Amino acid sequence: MIDEVDAGEFERLVVAELDLLPDDMMDGLENVSFTTEDLPEDGSMRLLGLYHGIALTHRGQYGYGELPDRITLYRKPLLKLARDLDDLRAQIHVTLVHEIGHYYGLDDDELHKLGWG
């Protein structure tokens, strides 16, 4: 059952979906960490993922010693949204692409137009 996907299994699903993303999308990522959490800080069940950092399009000088940008996927909201395990994988995939899109400087409107909203 989908509600029984614990934190460890959820993290494995996220890693598996990261491995399936196209190389040209992943090759451009520098100094980005991927994390999973049960819920956002505010406890919202509507936020599926979050990019925290400075998009490539807005960076000035960036280099050694910078803290990594972070992409976090939230387990409980994604579980609530998904109908079954295959749908959970699909929702994780879309959320990863959406948050990586923010890293590359795409805003929510652009991502929605591209079908990754």
Contacts in CASP RR format, 6 or more apart in sequence:
PFRMAT RR
TARGET T0000
AUTHOR 0000-0000-0000
METHOD contacts of the structure
MODEL  1
MIDEVDAGEFERLVVAELDLLPDDMMDGLENVSFTTEDLPEDGSMRLLGL
YHGIALTHRGQYGYGELPDRITLYRKPLLKLARDLDDLRAQIHVTLVHEI
GHYYGLDDDELHKLGWG
2 79 0 8 1.000
2 82 0 8 1.000
2 83 0 8 1.000
2 84 0 8 1.000
2 85 0 8 1.000
2 88 0 8 1.000
3 79 0 8 1.000
5 13 0 8 1.000
5 75 0 8 1.000
5 79 0 8 1.000
5 85 0 8 1.000
5 88 0 8 1.000
7 36 0 8 1.000
7 38 0 8 1.000
7 75 0 8 1.000
10 36 0 8 1.000
10 73 0 8 1.000
10 75 0 8 1.000
10 78 0 8 1.000
10 79 0 8 1.000
11 36 0 8 1.000
13 88 0 8 1.000
13 89 0 8 1.000
13 92 0 8 1.000
14 34 0 8 1.000
14 36 0 8 1.000
14 73 0 8 1.000
14 92 0 8 1.000
14 96 0 8 1.000
16 89 0 8 1.000
17 89 0 8 1.000
17 92 0 8 1.000
17 93 0 8 1.000
17 96 0 8 1.000
18 26 0 8 1.000
18 34 0 8 1.000
18 96 0 8 1.000
20 93 0 8 1.000
21 93 0 8 1.000
21 96 0 8 1.000
21 97 0 8 1.000
21 100 0 8 1.000
25 97 0 8 1.000
25 100 0 8 1.000
29 100 0 8 1.000
29 103 0 8 1.000
31 63 0 8 1.000
31 66 0 8 1.000
31 68 0 8 1.000
31 69 0 8 1.000
32 68 0 8 1.000
32 69 0 8 1.000
32 70 0 8 1.000
32 71 0 8 1.000
32 103 0 8 1.000
33 68 0 8 1.000
33 69 0 8 1.000
33 70 0 8 1.000
33 71 0 8 1.000
34 70 0 8 1.000
34 71 0 8 1.000
34 72 0 8 1.000
34 73 0 8 1.000
34 96 0 8 1.000
35 70 0 8 1.000
35 71 0 8 1.000
35 72 0 8 1.000
35 73 0 8 1.000
36 72 0 8 1.000
36 73 0 8 1.000
36 74 0 8 1.000
36 75 0 8 1.000
37 72 0 8 1.000
37 73 0 8 1.000
37 74 0 8 1.000
37 75 0 8 1.000
38 74 0 8 1.000
38 75 0 8 1.000
38 76 0 8 1.000
39 45 0 8 1.000
39 74 0 8 1.000
39 75 0 8 1.000
39 76 0 8 1.000
39 77 0 8 1.000
40 47 0 8 1.000
40 49 0 8 1.000
40 50 0 8 1.000
40 74 0 8 1.000
40 77 0 8 1.000
44 77 0 8 1.000
45 76 0 8 1.000
45 77 0 8 1.000
45 80 0 8 1.000
46 77 0 8 1.000
47 74 0 8 1.000
47 77 0 8 1.000
48 73 0 8 1.000
48 74 0 8 1.000
48 77 0 8 1.000
48 78 0 8 1.000
48 81 0 8 1.000
48 91 0 8 1.000
48 95 0 8 1.000
48 98 0 8 1.000
49 71 0 8 1.000
49 72 0 8 1.000
49 73 0 8 1.000
49 74 0 8 1.000
49 77 0 8 1.000
49 95 0 8 1.000
49 98 0 8 1.000
49 99 0 8 1.000
50 71 0 8 1.000
50 72 0 8 1.000
50 74 0 8 1.000
50 99 0 8 1.000
51 69 0 8 1.000
51 70 0 8 1.000
51 71 0 8 1.000
51 99 0 8 1.000
51 100 0 8 1.000
51 101 0 8 1.000
51 102 0 8 1.000
51 103 0 8 1.000
52 69 0 8 1.000
52 70 0 8 1.000
52 71 0 8 1.000
52 72 0 8 1.000
53 69 0 8 1.000
53 70 0 8 1.000
53 103 0 8 1.000
54 62 0 8 1.000
54 69 0 8 1.000
55 102 0 8 1.000
55 103 0 8 1.000
55 104 0 8 1.000
55 105 0 8 1.000
56 103 0 8 1.000
56 104 0 8 1.000
56 105 0 8 1.000
57 104 0 8 1.000
57 105 0 8 1.000
58 105 0 8 1.000
69 103 0 8 1.000
71 96 0 8 1.000
71 99 0 8 1.000
71 100 0 8 1.000
71 103 0 8 1.000
73 92 0 8 1.000
73 95 0 8 1.000
73 96 0 8 1.000
73 99 0 8 1.000
78 88 0 8 1.000
78 91 0 8 1.000
78 92 0 8 1.000
78 95 0 8 1.000
79 88 0 8 1.000
81 87 0 8 1.000
81 91 0 8 1.000
82 88 0 8 1.000
82 90 0 8 1.000
82 91 0 8 1.000
94 116 0 8 1.000
94 117 0 8 1.000
97 116 0 8 1.000
98 111 0 8 1.000
98 116 0 8 1.000
98 117 0 8 1.000
101 111 0 8 1.000
101 116 0 8 1.000
102 111 0 8 1.000
106 114 0 8 1.000
108 117 0 8 1.000
111 117 0 8 1.000
END
